Structure formats: C-alpha cells, structure tokens
Amino acid sequence: MSEIQTNDTGGKKKKGGSKQKKISVFVDFTPMVDMNMLLITFFMLCTSLSKPQTMEINMPSNDKKITDEDKSKVKASMATTLLLTGGDSVFYFSGEPDFKDYNSLKQTSYKADGIRAMLLKKNAKAVSEIAALKQQKLDLKITQDMFTKQASAIKNGKNTPIVIIKATDRATYKNLIDALDEMQICNIGVYVIDTISKGDRFLLKNRETKGAFSQVASAK
Amino acid sequence: MSKVKVARKSTRIDMTAMSDVTVLLLTFFMLTSTFVRKEPVQVTTPASVSEFKIPEVNILSILIDPKGKVFMSMDKQTDMVETLTSVGKDNGVSFTSAELKKFRILKTFGVPIKSMKAYLAMTTEEQDKVLKELGIPTVKDDNQFKDWIKNARATNPDLRIAIKADQNTPYKVIKDVMTSLQDLRENKYNLITSLKKVSDQ
C-alpha cells in the first residue's frame, strides 16, 4: 500500500537495451499514527462534545409602573402554589391559602408519585391532548411546527392550571430546577416564580407546629 | 520425510490503514467538539429534561458557585474590553491599554472593580489562585453585578444571558441574581442544566 514503485532507468543509459532497476520506496506510517493518537488523546481530554442544555425562562417584569389592571389576574380555583423548602419535601396548596386549617398545606416529594402525580391529575385534560398530538406527530400526520403551535395552544388554553413557585431561602437551586422541570413534564403552560410572602411563611410554620401557630395568632 | 519449510515472514505491519483511521477520528473530534472553558470553581449543574441547546455566540454566562460567589464570562473579547471600560467609568476607575489587553485574554472574570487593577497586574497562576476567593459583589448597596450586566447589554444588544449555578447553591443567592436581572428588565434568560431523561421513578 505505502509502497511506491519507481521505474528508474538507472541514470546512464548504455548502448543497447536499457536495464531497468526497480526501487521500492516504502513509507513507514508508524510515527504518523503515533502522532495522530497523541492528538486524538489531547482532543478527547481537553474538549467537550456535548453542548450544555438550557432551560429558557421568562420572568415577570417588576416594573413599578405596571398597574394592577395590566397584571393578569389568576383565578384562585385554578392556581396551585408550590412552596419549596430545603431537602426533598415540597409543600403545596390549591387556590387561596387557608390560614386556619394547617391541613390545607400538603406535603409531597419531588418523586414521580409526589408532585408530578398531583400536577398531572390537575392537568389531565391538557396532558392527554398533548399525548394524542405527540402520537400524531410520530405517525407523521403533522409537522414539527404544527405540533409546537398546537401544543402551546393547548398548554395556554383556558382552564389549565396555573402554578406559582415560591422558594424559601433554605431551598437550593436544584429544588428550583426540579420544580421547573415538573412544569415541563406536566405540560403546564403558565407558571410563575414568585418571592415568598409573609403569609406563606406563616403557613409553613403553622404546618410545622400542627396548627398551634394559628391558634396563638388568633388569640392575639 | 522432508522437513516442512517455514516461510520467513516479514514482521512489518502496514500502518497506512491505521493512519487513515486515526486521521478520520482526529478530524471528527476537531470538528464536533468545543474546548472546555477554564472555570475558577467546579460547578455541577442540576439535571433537567429540557433539551434546548445553548447557542454558541453572544453568550454572557453567569457562574454561581455553591458559596454564592458570582463570576462572569463572555465569548467575544471585543465586548469584554468595552464592557470593562464602561464599568470602570461608572465606578471611577480607568484602565491602561496594557491592562485592557490583559483583560481580553481572561476566560472568566469576577473581581470587585476596585481590585481589578491589582488583579490584572498579577501573573496567570496568581490570578487563578486569587479568583476563587473573589467574585462580583451582588450585595444591595454595592451591586457591581448590575453594572456589569447593564454595560454588557449596552455594548452588545444581542447578548443572551445564561445562568450556570451549582445544584447546591442556596436559593437566596439565585434570588439576588434574578432580582438584579429583573431590575434591569432582563426578563428572558437561560438556565444551564445537564440532561436527564424523564423517568417514572
């Protein structure tokens, strides 16, 4: 393969028939392979193949000029508030907070049977519609563009649940990402990251003390 | 019976094919991979199911370590220099062209603007050592982080902001960064995560 055969006429030509001398040039590729291997190793160690994934979020503007009329009001019955505390537990309540009854604040986990099951149940209609849409896309009945368009229409449709995510200072970044992740898995179109309010802290403390806190507060 | 003659075989192996393969592999790695950026702190990003890939150009990435230190990096060197000059102007620090030249080649920066001059005078090894302990102040009355973002946005309007934070970072730090961004009306940004498959567990 790496041999080159040259037909050398042997320099001086003698009278009569010329004698042809065959010289084979054999190129040794071993050093070349060595060098290439070295370069490959270098590239494998110093570069990353995968580009990092990202999650795009839109935060609400905290512009003071926006009046209450411009803000989209959330129907209390459709809203679910998640309170992220540290560790693996997450608390949630639906609708308006109930300061009297500590049982209104429920505790769950980030696992599939915890928060995801709860959200999927709430969003059952949209989830099944999107699943049907996905099947259509897999069967090549609709294009990707149509899929994204229709999916967002379903997600942002009326009567879909709205989730408000509030994290305490004890929560970690992972908790926040996990919660945002669940929004994507459960096809929830409208969700908001909000700062925790005094009322939410009260709810958490009330739950911790099993209602004793609210009794003290009402006695005052 | 006569002895079987064992033919002498040459032990030479033809390396041409091997060379072909290695060159092919090399080309593949050179074309598909991107160099790892040197980061002052080790950060483990949390996993998410999001499969959206980050674009390569016009990225301003904000690196947040578990202790809450904030660092920044930009992919365009010209933008970096312009941003530094304008941030310096806002804080009453001016830089010489030699200092700007040194700043250009920094991979990640995150030094209070007052100590930037001293930082740029150091050697690369010293910088690496010191940078871990520094970081851009995000506290309320000295929010230089805001200045950086504001000026970076002014130099390059197409800039995309990407936040890369460790999974154990307390939410308090993230909240500070997010509110700073909100104050500047930067309402759209990316959170860098690593890939995770949707599991039923």
Interface residues (C-beta under 8 A of the other chain):
Chain A: M1 S2 D28 F29 T30 M32 V33 N36 M37 L39 I40 F43 M44 C46 T47 S48 L49 S50 K51 P52 Q53 T54 M55 E56 I57 N58 M59 P60 S61 N62 D63 L84 K111 A112 A167 T168 D169 R170 A171 T172 Y173 K174 N175 L176 I177 D178 L180 D181 Q184 I185 I193 T195
Chain B: D14 M15 T16 A17 M18 S19 T22 V23 L25 L26 F29 M30 T32 S33 T34 F35 V36 T45 P46 A47 S48 V49 S50 E51 F52 K53 I54 E56 I64 A162 K164 A165 D166 Q167 N168 T169 P170 Y171 K172 I174 K175 M178 T179 L181 Q182 D183 R185 N187 K188 Y189 N190 L191 I192 T193 S194 L195 K196 V198 S199 D200 Q201
